[in-house]
Amino acid sequence: MNPVVVEESSDTDEQFEGCLSFFDVRGRVPRPRTLRVQHQDFGGQWRTTTFTDGLARLVAHEVDHLEGVLYVARMAPGSSTISVAEYRGSGQDWQYGPRSGA
């Protein structure tokens, strides 16, 4: 609960994302590959959790929602969304290669 991003890696990647706010389209969004988040557990204790790759993307997406930001605002300038049908035809699952400096 009450997540606060305290650190994000400079190592980023760009993958397609979707959202129930824009149910019928997908867009390529750059996100950090590693995200450190402070949050409270159900007992009210503060914790810090590190998320990587797909989970980092998911958490960043959801934290953005809490801050009133939708993924389309994170897309590169000039880029546009594609239809779900076009996305399905792309065969592009999220893929992660080696981290920079790794």
Secondary structure as GFF3:
##gff-version 3
##sequence-region A 1 102
A	DSSP	beta_strand	4	8	.	.	.	ID=ss1
A	DSSP	beta_strand	12	19	.	.	.	ID=ss2
A	DSSP	beta_strand	22	32	.	.	.	ID=ss3
A	DSSP	beta_strand	34	40	.	.	.	ID=ss4
A	DSSP	beta_strand	46	52	.	.	.	ID=ss5
A	DSSP	alpha_helix	53	66	.	.	.	ID=ss6
A	DSSP	three_ten_helix	71	74	.	.	.	ID=ss7
A	DSSP	beta_strand	82	83	.	.	.	ID=ss8
A	DSSP	alpha_helix	84	88	.	.	.	ID=ss9
###
